[in-house]
Amino acid sequence: MYRKLDAERIVTTARTLVRRVEERFPGSGLSRVAGEVLAVAERAAETSRWLGRPNLPIRSAVVACVAILIGVAVTAVLQLEVELAVNDASELFQGLEAAINDAVFVAIAIFFLASWESRIKRRRALRALHELRSLAHVVDMHQLTKDPERLTAGGPDTPSSPVRTMTPFELTRYLDYCTELLSIVAKVGALYVQRFEDPATLSAVNDIENLCAGLSRKIWQKIMILDRIAGGV
């Protein structure tokens, strides 16, 4: 029961997080980013189900094509046997060479057709994962200027300095929301390979998980600095 990710629970968690961010920081850019993460999570739930289901039209077409190829190969072999019964040895080797070439062609064609469904699914999954990667970087951009050391360090701002109006508590909550968004992004990525065991897609998901973990570590360093400031250390 607890060995697989539940897509609906991820969507519910993302929806709750959108409300939390909007209630704490109404009209903020982070709340809009949270809305985008929710929209992606909702689409991912359906995409994950689509990846896990057999594509019957494609499989039917593949079976039909493979049957035709095998029929053509069998016909060619039967024709070769007829020719071998009436031809000399030199033509025997030519016929065998042609038969081997045909067999190789049929094997390659069957392999191509058998992987057709996986390649279609892989293409869709990788497009969705590229979107997740972009979202992770967008979340990182929103926390980029949230520097906790400015709460205690002196020095005047420049005309291009970002406006800083958050209290330490608000800044901590803002950064914490960023880490939660990154966690949801990583979990959404894991949905795509839960029922679709494709090496290329799995590698892309691992890259996104590593990216989100690295960005989260950077954010948690800021939260730890805020904790020291709050503790007077």
C-alpha positions as semicolon CSV with decimal commas, in nm:
position;residue;x (nm);y (nm);z (nm)
1;M;0,000;0,000;0,000
2;Y;0,283;0,239;0,085
3;R;0,532;0,114;-0,172
4;K;0,417;0,337;-0,458
5;L;0,364;0,707;-0,503
6;D;-0,002;0,809;-0,514
7;A;-0,046;1,068;-0,789
8;E;-0,367;1,203;-0,635
9;R;-0,200;1,258;-0,300
10;I;0,082;1,448;-0,467
11;V;-0,177;1,669;-0,639
12;T;-0,357;1,721;-0,306
13;T;-0,029;1,816;-0,136
14;A;0,054;2,061;-0,416
15;R;-0,294;2,214;-0,397
16;T;-0,262;2,263;-0,021
17;L;0,080;2,420;-0,066
18;V;-0,063;2,668;-0,318
19;R;-0,318;2,780;-0,058
20;R;-0,053;2,807;0,213
21;V;0,176;3,022;-0,002
22;E;-0,111;3,243;-0,116
23;E;-0,237;3,291;0,238
24;R;0,110;3,379;0,369
25;F;0,228;3,581;0,067
26;P;-0,083;3,689;-0,126
27;G;-0,021;3,794;-0,485
28;S;0,347;3,697;-0,468
29;G;0,545;3,551;-0,754
30;L;0,607;3,239;-0,546
31;S;0,232;3,175;-0,521
32;R;0,208;3,186;-0,900
33;V;0,500;2,944;-0,930
34;A;0,323;2,714;-0,682
35;G;0,018;2,729;-0,910
36;E;0,233;2,619;-1,203
37;V;0,372;2,329;-1,001
38;L;0,015;2,226;-0,918
39;A;-0,086;2,240;-1,286
40;V;0,214;2,026;-1,382
41;A;0,135;1,777;-1,104
42;E;-0,224;1,745;-1,227
43;R;-0,106;1,675;-1,582
44;A;0,159;1,435;-1,451
45;A;-0,105;1,221;-1,281
46;E;-0,274;1,155;-1,616
47;T;0,058;1,121;-1,801
48;S;0,178;0,863;-1,549
49;R;-0,136;0,658;-1,604
50;W;-0,091;0,688;-1,982
51;L;0,270;0,571;-1,959
52;G;0,169;0,268;-1,755
53;R;-0,111;0,157;-1,987
54;P;-0,043;-0,060;-2,295
55;N;-0,107;0,132;-2,617
56;L;-0,332;-0,120;-2,789
57;P;-0,355;0,053;-3,131
58;I;0,025;0,068;-3,158
59;R;0,065;-0,290;-3,037
60;S;-0,195;-0,412;-3,286
61;A;-0,017;-0,230;-3,570
62;V;0,317;-0,377;-3,459
63;V;0,178;-0,731;-3,450
64;A;0,030;-0,687;-3,798
65;C;0,357;-0,551;-3,939
66;V;0,564;-0,826;-3,776
67;A;0,326;-1,090;-3,917
68;I;0,366;-0,941;-4,264
69;L;0,745;-0,937;-4,233
70;I;0,756;-1,296;-4,115
71;G;0,523;-1,397;-4,398
72;V;0,749;-1,230;-4,653
73;A;1,055;-1,400;-4,498
74;V;0,892;-1,742;-4,505
75;T;0,788;-1,691;-4,865
76;A;1,142;-1,595;-4,958
77;V;1,282;-1,908;-4,786
78;L;1,035;-2,133;-4,967
79;Q;1,126;-1,972;-5,297
80;L;1,494;-2,023;-5,218
81;E;1,435;-2,396;-5,158
82;V;1,271;-2,426;-5,498
83;E;1,563;-2,249;-5,663
84;L;1,819;-2,466;-5,481
85;A;1,658;-2,777;-5,625
86;V;1,732;-2,666;-5,982
87;N;2,043;-2,445;-5,958
88;D;2,414;-2,517;-5,924
89;A;2,646;-2,459;-5,626
90;S;2,752;-2,105;-5,724
91;E;2,396;-1,986;-5,718
92;L;2,348;-2,171;-5,391
93;F;2,589;-1,937;-5,213
94;Q;2,431;-1,632;-5,373
95;G;2,093;-1,749;-5,251
96;L;2,223;-1,809;-4,900
97;E;2,380;-1,464;-4,890
98;A;2,053;-1,307;-4,997
99;A;1,866;-1,509;-4,734
100;I;2,104;-1,394;-4,460
101;N;2,065;-1,031;-4,566
102;D;1,688;-1,068;-4,562
103;A;1,700;-1,227;-4,217
104;V;1,909;-0,940;-4,080
105;F;1,673;-0,685;-4,233
106;V;1,370;-0,861;-4,083
107;A;1,535;-0,878;-3,738
108;I;1,618;-0,505;-3,746
109;A;1,267;-0,420;-3,861
110;I;1,110;-0,630;-3,585
111;F;1,334;-0,466;-3,322
112;F;1,239;-0,121;-3,452
113;L;0,868;-0,203;-3,444
114;A;0,887;-0,369;-3,101
115;S;1,043;-0,053;-2,951
116;W;0,798;0,183;-3,124
117;E;0,564;0,213;-2,825
118;S;0,850;0,272;-2,581
119;R;1,000;0,543;-2,801
120;I;0,668;0,728;-2,823
121;K;0,623;0,712;-2,447
122;R;0,985;0,812;-2,385
123;R;0,946;1,121;-2,603
124;R;0,641;1,237;-2,407
125;A;0,801;1,163;-2,070
126;L;1,121;1,351;-2,156
127;R;0,922;1,657;-2,267
128;A;0,740;1,656;-1,934
129;L;1,067;1,612;-1,743
130;H;1,221;1,906;-1,928
131;E;0,930;2,116;-1,799
132;L;1,000;2,000;-1,445
133;R;1,367;2,091;-1,478
134;S;1,270;2,442;-1,585
135;L;1,029;2,474;-1,291
136;A;1,303;2,376;-1,046
137;H;1,523;2,657;-1,177
138;V;1,231;2,902;-1,158
139;V;1,184;2,815;-0,789
140;D;1,556;2,870;-0,736
141;M;1,536;3,212;-0,901
142;H;1,267;3,319;-0,653
143;Q;1,488;3,247;-0,353
144;L;1,803;3,385;-0,511
145;T;1,783;3,732;-0,355
146;K;1,650;3,612;-0,020
147;D;1,976;3,669;0,169
148;P;1,936;3,613;0,547
149;E;2,268;3,778;0,631
150;R;2,127;4,114;0,523
151;L;1,904;4,104;0,830
152;T;2,205;4,156;1,054
153;A;2,479;4,291;0,830
154;G;2,509;4,663;0,797
155;G;2,578;4,873;0,493
156;P;2,356;5,079;0,268
157;D;2,163;4,936;-0,026
158;T;2,241;5,036;-0,382
159;P;1,975;5,157;-0,627
160;S;1,970;4,806;-0,778
161;S;1,943;4,622;-0,447
162;P;1,629;4,409;-0,411
163;V;1,357;4,533;-0,180
164;R;1,370;4,344;0,149
165;T;1,063;4,380;0,367
166;M;1,033;4,030;0,517
167;T;1,084;3,957;0,884
168;P;1,308;3,662;0,979
169;F;0,996;3,450;1,037
170;E;0,849;3,541;0,696
171;L;1,179;3,478;0,523
172;T;1,208;3,137;0,687
173;R;0,858;3,045;0,574
174;Y;0,931;3,169;0,221
175;L;1,246;2,959;0,195
176;D;1,069;2,659;0,347
177;Y;0,797;2,685;0,082
178;C;1,067;2,683;-0,184
179;T;1,209;2,356;-0,052
180;E;0,859;2,204;-0,046
181;L;0,801;2,307;-0,407
182;L;1,130;2,148;-0,508
183;S;1,034;1,829;-0,325
184;I;0,702;1,814;-0,512
185;V;0,883;1,870;-0,842
186;A;1,109;1,573;-0,768
187;K;0,815;1,352;-0,667
188;V;0,626;1,441;-0,983
189;G;0,931;1,333;-1,183
190;A;0,937;1,001;-0,999
191;L;0,577;0,939;-1,108
192;Y;0,685;0,908;-1,471
193;V;0,905;0,604;-1,409
194;Q;0,689;0,434;-1,149
195;R;0,515;0,224;-1,416
196;F;0,738;0,300;-1,714
197;E;1,075;0,127;-1,683
198;D;1,278;0,307;-1,947
199;P;1,653;0,363;-1,888
200;A;1,668;0,703;-2,060
201;T;1,365;0,834;-1,872
202;L;1,495;0,695;-1,542
203;S;1,828;0,871;-1,597
204;A;1,648;1,201;-1,662
205;V;1,441;1,157;-1,345
206;N;1,756;1,092;-1,143
207;D;1,908;1,412;-1,282
208;I;1,602;1,611;-1,173
209;E;1,607;1,456;-0,826
210;N;1,975;1,544;-0,790
211;L;1,906;1,898;-0,913
212;C;1,619;1,949;-0,666
213;A;1,823;1,801;-0,380
214;G;2,117;2,031;-0,457
215;L;1,895;2,340;-0,474
216;S;1,721;2,241;-0,150
217;R;2,056;2,205;0,029
218;K;2,146;2,557;-0,076
219;I;1,816;2,689;0,059
220;W;1,853;2,500;0,386
221;Q;2,187;2,666;0,442
222;K;2,000;2,998;0,442
223;I;1,739;2,861;0,682
224;M;2,014;2,748;0,919
225;I;2,160;3,099;0,913
226;L;1,816;3,237;1,000
227;D;1,792;2,992;1,289
228;R;2,124;3,119;1,426
229;I;2,005;3,477;1,390
230;A;1,682;3,396;1,572
231;G;1,879;3,219;1,847
232;G;2,116;3,510;1,887
233;V;2,420;3,296;1,799
